Amino acid sequence: MAQQQIISEQDKAQLKRTFRKDLKADVNLHLFTQEPSPLTIPGRECPTCPQTRQLMEELAGLSPKLRLETIDFYHEAELVKEFGVARIPAIVLDADGSNRITFYGIPAGYELAALVEDIKTISRGVSPLSMETRKQLRKVNQPVHIQVFVTPSDTDCPGVARLAHAIALECPQVTADVVEVQEFPSLAQNYAVRSVPFTVINEYTKVSGPMSEPQMLQHVLAAGVAAVSKPDPEQIKSEEN
């Protein structure tokens, strides 16, 4: 019996046209998953891993510029550490090994559109952010970790997800994860997520609901700009004497 496709033929045709028109450089799709096994090991359940793998294989097959690498989370510890992956399924995107962005969970529904937009942004190397935002992000001088909790059916989620990822692609100090809340309930419970989109920045800043570009920028600057202490003139004088 033939395996049922996740991406419809109509959507595949549209995506092929989009990728042919918009993709410039190659994009790496690193899928962290687990190999199929007849045994279920407690603590290693990943019910959406097979569907996520099928989805990414279908997507990667739509353009020669998409390079899919499948990595076993439990047997390739060095790569897991290198990419900073904490759970599966996870999809890490990059063009040249830097400024990586991550999806945790299957990017279904509206989140597939967010994934496609991220692929286009990475491939073209053109930021969707305003010039002012890009200028302000140069001030970030310490690590910022953004987590955006989403569901596939919420129409407000893709905008916040794309915004967080765009900021991470623009600023090397920022990493951004999009987390499918229904697949990781314990993580959602840890942050008291009650509705989506829900954004967590550096563990302590939590914002429920949609966010504009200026709003997210202000939160990122608050978390990521450390004051640089200026030398005390009197201290310098005493040292010179």
C-alpha positions as CSV (number, residue, x, y, z in Angstrom):
1,M,0.0,0.0,0.0
2,A,1.4,3.4,-1.0
3,Q,2.3,5.8,1.8
4,Q,-0.1,8.7,2.0
5,Q,1.5,12.0,1.2
6,I,1.6,14.8,3.8
7,I,2.0,17.6,1.3
8,S,-0.8,17.6,-1.3
9,E,0.1,17.5,-5.1
10,Q,-1.4,20.9,-5.5
11,D,0.8,22.4,-2.7
12,K,3.8,20.6,-4.0
13,A,3.3,22.2,-7.4
14,Q,3.0,25.6,-5.8
15,L,6.1,25.1,-3.6
16,K,8.2,23.9,-6.5
17,R,7.3,27.2,-8.3
18,T,8.1,29.2,-5.2
19,F,11.4,27.5,-4.6
20,R,12.4,27.8,-8.3
21,K,11.8,31.5,-8.2
22,D,13.0,32.5,-4.8
23,L,15.8,30.2,-3.7
24,K,19.4,31.4,-4.5
25,A,21.9,29.7,-2.2
26,D,21.6,26.1,-0.9
27,V,19.8,25.6,2.5
28,N,20.7,22.9,4.9
29,L,17.9,21.1,6.7
30,H,19.2,19.1,9.6
31,L,16.5,16.8,10.9
32,F,17.1,15.4,14.4
33,T,15.0,12.3,15.0
34,Q,15.3,8.6,16.0
35,E,15.6,5.6,13.8
36,P,12.5,3.4,13.6
37,S,12.5,0.5,16.1
38,P,10.1,-2.3,16.9
39,L,10.8,-1.6,20.6
40,T,9.5,1.4,22.5
41,I,12.0,2.6,25.1
42,P,10.4,4.5,28.0
43,G,11.4,8.2,27.9
44,R,12.3,8.0,24.2
45,E,8.8,8.2,22.7
46,C,8.5,10.4,19.7
47,P,5.1,9.8,18.1
48,T,5.6,12.6,15.4
49,C,9.1,11.6,14.4
50,P,8.0,9.4,11.4
51,Q,5.6,12.1,10.1
52,T,8.2,14.8,10.5
53,R,10.7,12.8,8.6
54,Q,8.3,12.1,5.8
55,L,7.3,15.8,5.6
56,M,10.9,16.9,5.4
57,E,11.7,14.3,2.7
58,E,8.8,15.5,0.7
59,L,9.8,19.1,1.1
60,A,13.4,18.6,0.3
61,G,12.4,16.7,-2.8
62,L,10.9,19.9,-4.3
63,S,14.2,21.7,-4.9
64,P,17.8,20.7,-5.5
65,K,18.8,23.6,-3.3
66,L,17.4,21.9,-0.2
67,R,19.9,19.6,1.4
68,L,18.3,17.3,4.0
69,E,20.5,15.6,6.6
70,T,18.9,13.1,9.0
71,I,20.6,12.7,12.4
72,D,19.8,10.1,15.0
73,F,19.4,12.0,18.3
74,Y,20.4,9.1,20.5
75,H,23.4,7.8,18.5
76,E,25.1,11.0,17.3
77,A,25.8,12.9,20.5
78,E,28.5,15.1,19.0
79,L,26.2,16.5,16.4
80,V,23.4,16.9,19.0
81,K,25.8,18.9,21.2
82,E,27.2,20.9,18.3
83,F,23.7,22.0,17.2
84,G,22.4,22.5,20.7
85,V,19.4,20.3,20.1
86,A,17.5,19.5,23.3
87,R,14.6,17.3,22.1
88,I,13.1,15.6,19.0
89,P,11.8,16.0,16.4
90,A,13.9,19.0,15.7
91,I,14.7,20.8,12.4
92,V,17.7,23.1,12.3
93,L,18.1,25.4,9.3
94,D,21.2,27.2,8.1
95,A,23.0,28.1,4.9
96,D,26.7,28.1,5.9
97,G,26.7,26.6,9.4
98,S,26.1,29.9,11.2
99,N,23.0,31.7,12.6
100,R,21.0,28.6,12.9
101,I,17.3,28.5,13.7
102,T,15.3,25.6,15.1
103,F,11.8,24.1,14.9
104,Y,10.8,21.7,17.6
105,G,7.9,19.4,16.5
106,I,6.4,18.8,13.1
107,P,5.9,22.1,11.2
108,A,2.3,21.3,10.1
109,G,-0.5,23.6,9.3
110,Y,0.3,27.3,9.4
111,E,3.8,26.5,10.7
112,L,4.8,24.9,7.3
113,A,4.3,28.4,5.8
114,A,6.7,29.8,8.5
115,L,9.2,27.1,7.6
116,V,9.0,27.9,3.9
117,E,9.5,31.6,4.6
118,D,12.5,30.9,6.7
119,I,14.0,28.8,3.9
120,K,13.5,31.6,1.5
121,T,15.1,34.2,3.9
122,I,18.1,32.0,4.5
123,S,18.6,31.2,0.8
124,R,18.3,34.7,-0.4
125,G,20.3,36.3,2.4
126,V,17.9,39.2,2.5
127,S,16.5,40.1,5.9
128,P,12.7,40.8,6.2
129,L,13.5,43.2,9.1
130,S,13.5,46.9,8.8
131,M,16.8,48.8,8.5
132,E,16.2,50.4,12.0
133,T,15.7,47.0,13.6
134,R,18.9,45.7,12.0
135,K,20.8,48.7,13.2
136,Q,19.5,48.3,16.7
137,L,20.4,44.6,16.8
138,R,24.1,45.5,16.4
139,K,24.0,46.7,20.0
140,V,23.3,43.1,21.3
141,N,26.5,42.0,23.0
142,Q,25.4,39.0,25.1
143,P,23.5,35.8,24.3
144,V,19.7,35.9,23.8
145,H,17.5,32.8,23.6
146,I,14.0,33.2,22.2
147,Q,11.4,30.4,22.4
148,V,8.1,30.8,20.6
149,F,5.4,28.3,21.5
150,V,2.9,27.6,18.7
151,T,0.2,25.4,17.4
152,P,-0.3,24.4,13.7
153,S,-3.9,25.9,13.7
154,D,-3.3,29.3,15.2
155,T,-3.1,32.1,12.6
156,D,-1.1,34.5,14.8
157,C,1.7,32.0,15.5
158,P,3.6,32.1,12.1
159,G,4.2,35.8,12.3
160,V,5.8,35.7,15.7
161,A,7.8,32.5,14.7
162,R,9.1,34.2,11.5
163,L,10.0,37.4,13.5
164,A,12.0,35.5,16.1
165,H,13.8,33.5,13.4
166,A,14.5,36.6,11.4
167,I,16.1,38.3,14.4
168,A,18.2,35.2,15.0
169,L,19.4,35.2,11.4
170,E,20.3,38.9,11.6
171,C,22.1,38.8,14.9
172,P,24.7,36.1,15.8
173,Q,24.1,36.6,19.5
174,V,20.5,35.5,19.2
175,T,19.2,31.9,18.9
176,A,15.5,31.3,18.3
177,D,13.4,28.1,18.7
178,V,9.8,27.6,17.6
179,V,8.2,24.9,19.7
180,E,5.0,23.0,18.9
181,V,3.3,23.2,22.2
182,Q,1.1,20.1,22.0
183,E,4.2,17.9,21.3
184,F,6.1,19.1,24.4
185,P,3.5,19.5,27.1
186,S,6.0,19.3,30.0
187,L,8.0,22.2,28.5
188,A,4.8,24.2,28.0
189,Q,3.8,23.5,31.6
190,N,7.2,24.6,32.8
191,Y,6.7,28.1,31.3
192,A,2.9,28.2,32.2
193,V,1.9,28.4,28.6
194,R,-1.9,28.8,28.5
195,S,-2.4,30.2,25.0
196,V,-0.4,30.7,21.8
197,P,1.7,32.4,20.5
198,F,3.7,32.5,23.7
199,T,7.2,33.9,23.7
200,V,9.9,33.3,26.3
201,I,13.2,35.3,26.1
202,N,16.2,34.3,28.3
203,E,13.9,32.3,30.6
204,Y,12.5,35.3,32.5
205,T,10.7,37.5,30.0
206,K,7.3,36.0,29.0
207,V,4.9,37.5,26.5
208,S,1.5,36.1,25.6
209,G,0.0,36.9,22.2
210,P,1.2,38.5,19.0
211,M,4.1,40.8,18.9
212,S,5.2,43.5,16.5
213,E,8.7,43.9,15.3
214,P,9.4,46.9,17.5
215,Q,8.0,45.1,20.6
216,M,10.2,42.0,20.1
217,L,13.2,44.2,19.4
218,Q,12.8,46.0,22.7
219,H,12.6,42.7,24.6
220,V,15.7,41.4,22.8
221,L,17.6,44.6,23.5
222,A,16.6,44.5,27.2
223,A,17.9,41.0,27.5
224,G,20.9,41.2,25.2
225,V,22.6,44.6,25.7
226,A,24.9,44.7,28.7
227,A,26.1,48.1,29.8
228,V,29.8,48.6,29.0
229,S,31.4,50.2,32.0
230,K,33.5,53.3,31.2
231,P,36.8,53.7,33.0
232,D,36.9,56.0,35.9
233,P,39.2,59.0,35.0
234,E,40.3,59.3,38.7
235,Q,41.3,55.7,38.7
236,I,43.3,56.1,35.5
237,K,45.1,59.1,37.0
238,S,46.0,57.2,40.2
239,E,47.3,54.3,38.1
240,E,49.4,56.6,36.0
241,N,50.9,58.2,39.1
